[in-house]
Amino acid sequence: MPKGYVVLTEDIHDEAVMEEYGMASAGPLREFGGKVLVVSTSERTEVLEGEWHGTRTVVVEYESVEAAQQWYASESYQAALPLRKAAANCNVVILPGFEFPGR
């Protein structure tokens, strides 16, 4: 079963509320086995082609797409979500990891 990845691009307009969100969302992230792989600000993001949204990009790994979906739908994360929505305009996707055929 491939791992699941949550990718967020955030255009943050209220840093203080975003810090509150970070504290409120840490528990649910750990509860569902999330592992933060990337946190990159726009100054550190190298766009090679096209356009990239936001001032920060975050990538979180879960054991599966289902675990990532359970995290997002959980009561504990849904309680933190309004803080992120108040602090930033975001794009959020869940992506399946890639596994080479025959492995």
Secondary structure, 3 states (H helix, E strand, C coil): CCCEEEEEEEEECCHHHHHHHHHHHHHHHHHCCCEEEEEEEHHHCCCCCCCCCCCEEEEEEECCHHHHHHHHHCHHHHHHHHHHHHHEEEEEEEEECCCCCCC
